[in-house]
Amino acid sequence: MSGRMAWNAQAYEREGESPILRDDPIMSDYEREVFGLLVRRGDVEGIQFRVAHCIGLALDAIGGVDTPLGRELHRLSGDFGNAQTMEQLNAPLIALKDYLKDIQ
């Protein structure tokens, strides 16, 4: 499983019981552009919305918030969701990115 964030266009699907990552190159470019626009505008809520969608997909793929991996991902996403400025997004975003890389 890849731990790439929403701006890299990820979608988790289930085939049997095993989560797989479907990476669509066309959507990847689109998502990067949309995310870049949100960053340039300083749209904290828009960024949080997009990342929350990604986190939801990742949580589904790892078995939800009732698993050890899910509890930690949920905790980290809460820190990210509490940010109110672009500067406050940096540390939680890096923590999320690193965690998703670690659990892939």
Chimera marker file (.cmm) of the C-alpha trace (Angstrom):
<marker_set name="trace">
<marker id="1" x="0.000" y="0.000" z="0.000" r="1" g="1" b="0" radius="0.5"/>
<marker id="2" x="1.301" y="3.444" z="-0.844" r="1" g="1" b="0" radius="0.5"/>
<marker id="3" x="1.103" y="6.218" z="1.729" r="1" g="1" b="0" radius="0.5"/>
<marker id="4" x="0.798" y="9.081" z="-0.729" r="1" g="1" b="0" radius="0.5"/>
<marker id="5" x="-1.451" y="11.962" z="0.230" r="1" g="1" b="0" radius="0.5"/>
<marker id="6" x="-4.615" y="13.216" z="-1.483" r="1" g="1" b="0" radius="0.5"/>
<marker id="7" x="-2.831" y="15.671" z="-3.753" r="1" g="1" b="0" radius="0.5"/>
<marker id="8" x="-1.227" y="12.641" z="-5.414" r="1" g="1" b="0" radius="0.5"/>
<marker id="9" x="-4.680" y="11.303" z="-6.236" r="1" g="1" b="0" radius="0.5"/>
<marker id="10" x="-5.155" y="8.132" z="-4.363" r="1" g="1" b="0" radius="0.5"/>
<marker id="11" x="-8.169" y="5.880" z="-4.247" r="1" g="1" b="0" radius="0.5"/>
<marker id="12" x="-8.359" y="2.718" z="-2.222" r="1" g="1" b="0" radius="0.5"/>
<marker id="13" x="-10.434" y="-0.151" z="-3.485" r="1" g="1" b="0" radius="0.5"/>
<marker id="14" x="-11.029" y="-3.532" z="-1.949" r="1" g="1" b="0" radius="0.5"/>
<marker id="15" x="-10.400" y="-6.674" z="-3.912" r="1" g="1" b="0" radius="0.5"/>
<marker id="16" x="-11.518" y="-9.464" z="-1.652" r="1" g="1" b="0" radius="0.5"/>
<marker id="17" x="-10.230" y="-8.334" z="1.730" r="1" g="1" b="0" radius="0.5"/>
<marker id="18" x="-6.955" y="-6.781" z="0.592" r="1" g="1" b="0" radius="0.5"/>
<marker id="19" x="-6.743" y="-2.985" z="0.119" r="1" g="1" b="0" radius="0.5"/>
<marker id="20" x="-4.974" y="-1.932" z="-3.056" r="1" g="1" b="0" radius="0.5"/>
<marker id="21" x="-3.955" y="1.474" z="-4.296" r="1" g="1" b="0" radius="0.5"/>
<marker id="22" x="-5.253" y="2.608" z="-7.663" r="1" g="1" b="0" radius="0.5"/>
<marker id="23" x="-3.163" y="5.490" z="-8.975" r="1" g="1" b="0" radius="0.5"/>
<marker id="24" x="-4.779" y="7.230" z="-11.943" r="1" g="1" b="0" radius="0.5"/>
<marker id="25" x="-2.211" y="9.451" z="-13.737" r="1" g="1" b="0" radius="0.5"/>
<marker id="26" x="-4.895" y="11.727" z="-15.189" r="1" g="1" b="0" radius="0.5"/>
<marker id="27" x="-6.468" y="12.346" z="-11.787" r="1" g="1" b="0" radius="0.5"/>
<marker id="28" x="-3.023" y="12.734" z="-10.274" r="1" g="1" b="0" radius="0.5"/>
<marker id="29" x="-2.262" y="15.818" z="-12.386" r="1" g="1" b="0" radius="0.5"/>
<marker id="30" x="-5.731" y="17.235" z="-11.703" r="1" g="1" b="0" radius="0.5"/>
<marker id="31" x="-5.444" y="16.709" z="-7.956" r="1" g="1" b="0" radius="0.5"/>
<marker id="32" x="-2.000" y="18.294" z="-7.844" r="1" g="1" b="0" radius="0.5"/>
<marker id="33" x="-3.346" y="21.356" z="-9.658" r="1" g="1" b="0" radius="0.5"/>
<marker id="34" x="-6.353" y="21.649" z="-7.353" r="1" g="1" b="0" radius="0.5"/>
<marker id="35" x="-4.223" y="21.232" z="-4.251" r="1" g="1" b="0" radius="0.5"/>
<marker id="36" x="-1.684" y="23.745" z="-5.567" r="1" g="1" b="0" radius="0.5"/>
<marker id="37" x="-4.482" y="26.245" z="-6.110" r="1" g="1" b="0" radius="0.5"/>
<marker id="38" x="-5.729" y="25.749" z="-2.549" r="1" g="1" b="0" radius="0.5"/>
<marker id="39" x="-2.212" y="26.297" z="-1.210" r="1" g="1" b="0" radius="0.5"/>
<marker id="40" x="-1.676" y="29.436" z="-3.301" r="1" g="1" b="0" radius="0.5"/>
<marker id="41" x="-4.989" y="30.818" z="-2.051" r="1" g="1" b="0" radius="0.5"/>
<marker id="42" x="-4.168" y="29.913" z="1.547" r="1" g="1" b="0" radius="0.5"/>
<marker id="43" x="-7.453" y="27.995" z="1.756" r="1" g="1" b="0" radius="0.5"/>
<marker id="44" x="-6.881" y="26.109" z="5.012" r="1" g="1" b="0" radius="0.5"/>
<marker id="45" x="-10.393" y="24.651" z="5.103" r="1" g="1" b="0" radius="0.5"/>
<marker id="46" x="-10.158" y="23.473" z="1.494" r="1" g="1" b="0" radius="0.5"/>
<marker id="47" x="-6.824" y="21.802" z="2.163" r="1" g="1" b="0" radius="0.5"/>
<marker id="48" x="-8.163" y="20.174" z="5.318" r="1" g="1" b="0" radius="0.5"/>
<marker id="49" x="-11.215" y="18.913" z="3.416" r="1" g="1" b="0" radius="0.5"/>
<marker id="50" x="-9.090" y="17.296" z="0.694" r="1" g="1" b="0" radius="0.5"/>
<marker id="51" x="-6.664" y="15.765" z="3.180" r="1" g="1" b="0" radius="0.5"/>
<marker id="52" x="-9.561" y="14.514" z="5.346" r="1" g="1" b="0" radius="0.5"/>
<marker id="53" x="-10.934" y="12.679" z="2.305" r="1" g="1" b="0" radius="0.5"/>
<marker id="54" x="-7.539" y="11.049" z="1.793" r="1" g="1" b="0" radius="0.5"/>
<marker id="55" x="-7.297" y="10.134" z="5.469" r="1" g="1" b="0" radius="0.5"/>
<marker id="56" x="-10.728" y="8.538" z="5.282" r="1" g="1" b="0" radius="0.5"/>
<marker id="57" x="-9.589" y="6.367" z="2.383" r="1" g="1" b="0" radius="0.5"/>
<marker id="58" x="-6.417" y="5.442" z="4.221" r="1" g="1" b="0" radius="0.5"/>
<marker id="59" x="-8.370" y="4.597" z="7.387" r="1" g="1" b="0" radius="0.5"/>
<marker id="60" x="-10.658" y="2.322" z="5.385" r="1" g="1" b="0" radius="0.5"/>
<marker id="61" x="-7.633" y="0.613" z="3.861" r="1" g="1" b="0" radius="0.5"/>
<marker id="62" x="-6.010" y="-0.102" z="7.240" r="1" g="1" b="0" radius="0.5"/>
<marker id="63" x="-9.157" y="-1.298" z="8.978" r="1" g="1" b="0" radius="0.5"/>
<marker id="64" x="-10.551" y="1.862" z="10.548" r="1" g="1" b="0" radius="0.5"/>
<marker id="65" x="-9.939" y="3.768" z="13.773" r="1" g="1" b="0" radius="0.5"/>
<marker id="66" x="-10.303" y="0.640" z="15.903" r="1" g="1" b="0" radius="0.5"/>
<marker id="67" x="-6.915" y="-0.678" z="14.775" r="1" g="1" b="0" radius="0.5"/>
<marker id="68" x="-3.604" y="0.493" z="16.258" r="1" g="1" b="0" radius="0.5"/>
<marker id="69" x="-2.559" y="2.020" z="12.916" r="1" g="1" b="0" radius="0.5"/>
<marker id="70" x="-5.962" y="3.644" z="12.551" r="1" g="1" b="0" radius="0.5"/>
<marker id="71" x="-5.934" y="5.167" z="16.008" r="1" g="1" b="0" radius="0.5"/>
<marker id="72" x="-2.575" y="6.831" z="15.366" r="1" g="1" b="0" radius="0.5"/>
<marker id="73" x="-3.630" y="8.058" z="11.929" r="1" g="1" b="0" radius="0.5"/>
<marker id="74" x="-6.838" y="9.447" z="13.421" r="1" g="1" b="0" radius="0.5"/>
<marker id="75" x="-4.858" y="11.224" z="16.152" r="1" g="1" b="0" radius="0.5"/>
<marker id="76" x="-2.478" y="12.760" z="13.626" r="1" g="1" b="0" radius="0.5"/>
<marker id="77" x="-5.358" y="13.844" z="11.394" r="1" g="1" b="0" radius="0.5"/>
<marker id="78" x="-6.972" y="15.558" z="14.393" r="1" g="1" b="0" radius="0.5"/>
<marker id="79" x="-3.845" y="17.648" z="14.879" r="1" g="1" b="0" radius="0.5"/>
<marker id="80" x="-3.989" y="18.591" z="11.198" r="1" g="1" b="0" radius="0.5"/>
<marker id="81" x="-7.708" y="19.394" z="11.378" r="1" g="1" b="0" radius="0.5"/>
<marker id="82" x="-7.183" y="21.744" z="14.318" r="1" g="1" b="0" radius="0.5"/>
<marker id="83" x="-4.830" y="24.037" z="12.384" r="1" g="1" b="0" radius="0.5"/>
<marker id="84" x="-6.273" y="27.457" z="11.580" r="1" g="1" b="0" radius="0.5"/>
<marker id="85" x="-3.494" y="29.002" z="9.498" r="1" g="1" b="0" radius="0.5"/>
<marker id="86" x="-1.221" y="27.821" z="6.696" r="1" g="1" b="0" radius="0.5"/>
<marker id="87" x="1.751" y="27.960" z="9.065" r="1" g="1" b="0" radius="0.5"/>
<marker id="88" x="-0.048" y="25.738" z="11.569" r="1" g="1" b="0" radius="0.5"/>
<marker id="89" x="-0.620" y="23.120" z="8.840" r="1" g="1" b="0" radius="0.5"/>
<marker id="90" x="3.088" y="22.470" z="8.264" r="1" g="1" b="0" radius="0.5"/>
<marker id="91" x="4.088" y="20.316" z="11.243" r="1" g="1" b="0" radius="0.5"/>
<marker id="92" x="0.928" y="18.148" z="11.308" r="1" g="1" b="0" radius="0.5"/>
<marker id="93" x="1.099" y="17.684" z="7.532" r="1" g="1" b="0" radius="0.5"/>
<marker id="94" x="4.697" y="16.497" z="7.736" r="1" g="1" b="0" radius="0.5"/>
<marker id="95" x="3.746" y="14.132" z="10.566" r="1" g="1" b="0" radius="0.5"/>
<marker id="96" x="0.873" y="12.716" z="8.488" r="1" g="1" b="0" radius="0.5"/>
<marker id="97" x="3.065" y="12.308" z="5.418" r="1" g="1" b="0" radius="0.5"/>
<marker id="98" x="5.818" y="10.587" z="7.386" r="1" g="1" b="0" radius="0.5"/>
<marker id="99" x="3.353" y="8.286" z="9.133" r="1" g="1" b="0" radius="0.5"/>
<marker id="100" x="1.711" y="7.260" z="5.874" r="1" g="1" b="0" radius="0.5"/>
<marker id="101" x="5.135" y="6.513" z="4.410" r="1" g="1" b="0" radius="0.5"/>
<marker id="102" x="6.035" y="4.446" z="7.478" r="1" g="1" b="0" radius="0.5"/>
<marker id="103" x="2.908" y="2.283" z="7.336" r="1" g="1" b="0" radius="0.5"/>
<marker id="104" x="2.918" y="1.627" z="3.612" r="1" g="1" b="0" radius="0.5"/>
<link id1="1" id2="2" r="1" g="1" b="0" radius="0.2"/>
<link id1="2" id2="3" r="1" g="1" b="0" radius="0.2"/>
<link id1="3" id2="4" r="1" g="1" b="0" radius="0.2"/>
<link id1="4" id2="5" r="1" g="1" b="0" radius="0.2"/>
<link id1="5" id2="6" r="1" g="1" b="0" radius="0.2"/>
<link id1="6" id2="7" r="1" g="1" b="0" radius="0.2"/>
<link id1="7" id2="8" r="1" g="1" b="0" radius="0.2"/>
<link id1="8" id2="9" r="1" g="1" b="0" radius="0.2"/>
<link id1="9" id2="10" r="1" g="1" b="0" radius="0.2"/>
<link id1="10" id2="11" r="1" g="1" b="0" radius="0.2"/>
<link id1="11" id2="12" r="1" g="1" b="0" radius="0.2"/>
<link id1="12" id2="13" r="1" g="1" b="0" radius="0.2"/>
<link id1="13" id2="14" r="1" g="1" b="0" radius="0.2"/>
<link id1="14" id2="15" r="1" g="1" b="0" radius="0.2"/>
<link id1="15" id2="16" r="1" g="1" b="0" radius="0.2"/>
<link id1="16" id2="17" r="1" g="1" b="0" radius="0.2"/>
<link id1="17" id2="18" r="1" g="1" b="0" radius="0.2"/>
<link id1="18" id2="19" r="1" g="1" b="0" radius="0.2"/>
<link id1="19" id2="20" r="1" g="1" b="0" radius="0.2"/>
<link id1="20" id2="21" r="1" g="1" b="0" radius="0.2"/>
<link id1="21" id2="22" r="1" g="1" b="0" radius="0.2"/>
<link id1="22" id2="23" r="1" g="1" b="0" radius="0.2"/>
<link id1="23" id2="24" r="1" g="1" b="0" radius="0.2"/>
<link id1="24" id2="25" r="1" g="1" b="0" radius="0.2"/>
<link id1="25" id2="26" r="1" g="1" b="0" radius="0.2"/>
<link id1="26" id2="27" r="1" g="1" b="0" radius="0.2"/>
<link id1="27" id2="28" r="1" g="1" b="0" radius="0.2"/>
<link id1="28" id2="29" r="1" g="1" b="0" radius="0.2"/>
<link id1="29" id2="30" r="1" g="1" b="0" radius="0.2"/>
<link id1="30" id2="31" r="1" g="1" b="0" radius="0.2"/>
<link id1="31" id2="32" r="1" g="1" b="0" radius="0.2"/>
<link id1="32" id2="33" r="1" g="1" b="0" radius="0.2"/>
<link id1="33" id2="34" r="1" g="1" b="0" radius="0.2"/>
<link id1="34" id2="35" r="1" g="1" b="0" radius="0.2"/>
<link id1="35" id2="36" r="1" g="1" b="0" radius="0.2"/>
<link id1="36" id2="37" r="1" g="1" b="0" radius="0.2"/>
<link id1="37" id2="38" r="1" g="1" b="0" radius="0.2"/>
<link id1="38" id2="39" r="1" g="1" b="0" radius="0.2"/>
<link id1="39" id2="40" r="1" g="1" b="0" radius="0.2"/>
<link id1="40" id2="41" r="1" g="1" b="0" radius="0.2"/>
<link id1="41" id2="42" r="1" g="1" b="0" radius="0.2"/>
<link id1="42" id2="43" r="1" g="1" b="0" radius="0.2"/>
<link id1="43" id2="44" r="1" g="1" b="0" radius="0.2"/>
<link id1="44" id2="45" r="1" g="1" b="0" radius="0.2"/>
<link id1="45" id2="46" r="1" g="1" b="0" radius="0.2"/>
<link id1="46" id2="47" r="1" g="1" b="0" radius="0.2"/>
<link id1="47" id2="48" r="1" g="1" b="0" radius="0.2"/>
<link id1="48" id2="49" r="1" g="1" b="0" radius="0.2"/>
<link id1="49" id2="50" r="1" g="1" b="0" radius="0.2"/>
<link id1="50" id2="51" r="1" g="1" b="0" radius="0.2"/>
<link id1="51" id2="52" r="1" g="1" b="0" radius="0.2"/>
<link id1="52" id2="53" r="1" g="1" b="0" radius="0.2"/>
<link id1="53" id2="54" r="1" g="1" b="0" radius="0.2"/>
<link id1="54" id2="55" r="1" g="1" b="0" radius="0.2"/>
<link id1="55" id2="56" r="1" g="1" b="0" radius="0.2"/>
<link id1="56" id2="57" r="1" g="1" b="0" radius="0.2"/>
<link id1="57" id2="58" r="1" g="1" b="0" radius="0.2"/>
<link id1="58" id2="59" r="1" g="1" b="0" radius="0.2"/>
<link id1="59" id2="60" r="1" g="1" b="0" radius="0.2"/>
<link id1="60" id2="61" r="1" g="1" b="0" radius="0.2"/>
<link id1="61" id2="62" r="1" g="1" b="0" radius="0.2"/>
<link id1="62" id2="63" r="1" g="1" b="0" radius="0.2"/>
<link id1="63" id2="64" r="1" g="1" b="0" radius="0.2"/>
<link id1="64" id2="65" r="1" g="1" b="0" radius="0.2"/>
<link id1="65" id2="66" r="1" g="1" b="0" radius="0.2"/>
<link id1="66" id2="67" r="1" g="1" b="0" radius="0.2"/>
<link id1="67" id2="68" r="1" g="1" b="0" radius="0.2"/>
<link id1="68" id2="69" r="1" g="1" b="0" radius="0.2"/>
<link id1="69" id2="70" r="1" g="1" b="0" radius="0.2"/>
<link id1="70" id2="71" r="1" g="1" b="0" radius="0.2"/>
<link id1="71" id2="72" r="1" g="1" b="0" radius="0.2"/>
<link id1="72" id2="73" r="1" g="1" b="0" radius="0.2"/>
<link id1="73" id2="74" r="1" g="1" b="0" radius="0.2"/>
<link id1="74" id2="75" r="1" g="1" b="0" radius="0.2"/>
<link id1="75" id2="76" r="1" g="1" b="0" radius="0.2"/>
<link id1="76" id2="77" r="1" g="1" b="0" radius="0.2"/>
<link id1="77" id2="78" r="1" g="1" b="0" radius="0.2"/>
<link id1="78" id2="79" r="1" g="1" b="0" radius="0.2"/>
<link id1="79" id2="80" r="1" g="1" b="0" radius="0.2"/>
<link id1="80" id2="81" r="1" g="1" b="0" radius="0.2"/>
<link id1="81" id2="82" r="1" g="1" b="0" radius="0.2"/>
<link id1="82" id2="83" r="1" g="1" b="0" radius="0.2"/>
<link id1="83" id2="84" r="1" g="1" b="0" radius="0.2"/>
<link id1="84" id2="85" r="1" g="1" b="0" radius="0.2"/>
<link id1="85" id2="86" r="1" g="1" b="0" radius="0.2"/>
<link id1="86" id2="87" r="1" g="1" b="0" radius="0.2"/>
<link id1="87" id2="88" r="1" g="1" b="0" radius="0.2"/>
<link id1="88" id2="89" r="1" g="1" b="0" radius="0.2"/>
<link id1="89" id2="90" r="1" g="1" b="0" radius="0.2"/>
<link id1="90" id2="91" r="1" g="1" b="0" radius="0.2"/>
<link id1="91" id2="92" r="1" g="1" b="0" radius="0.2"/>
<link id1="92" id2="93" r="1" g="1" b="0" radius="0.2"/>
<link id1="93" id2="94" r="1" g="1" b="0" radius="0.2"/>
<link id1="94" id2="95" r="1" g="1" b="0" radius="0.2"/>
<link id1="95" id2="96" r="1" g="1" b="0" radius="0.2"/>
<link id1="96" id2="97" r="1" g="1" b="0" radius="0.2"/>
<link id1="97" id2="98" r="1" g="1" b="0" radius="0.2"/>
<link id1="98" id2="99" r="1" g="1" b="0" radius="0.2"/>
<link id1="99" id2="100" r="1" g="1" b="0" radius="0.2"/>
<link id1="100" id2="101" r="1" g="1" b="0" radius="0.2"/>
<link id1="101" id2="102" r="1" g="1" b="0" radius="0.2"/>
<link id1="102" id2="103" r="1" g="1" b="0" radius="0.2"/>
<link id1="103" id2="104" r="1" g="1" b="0" radius="0.2"/>
</marker_set>
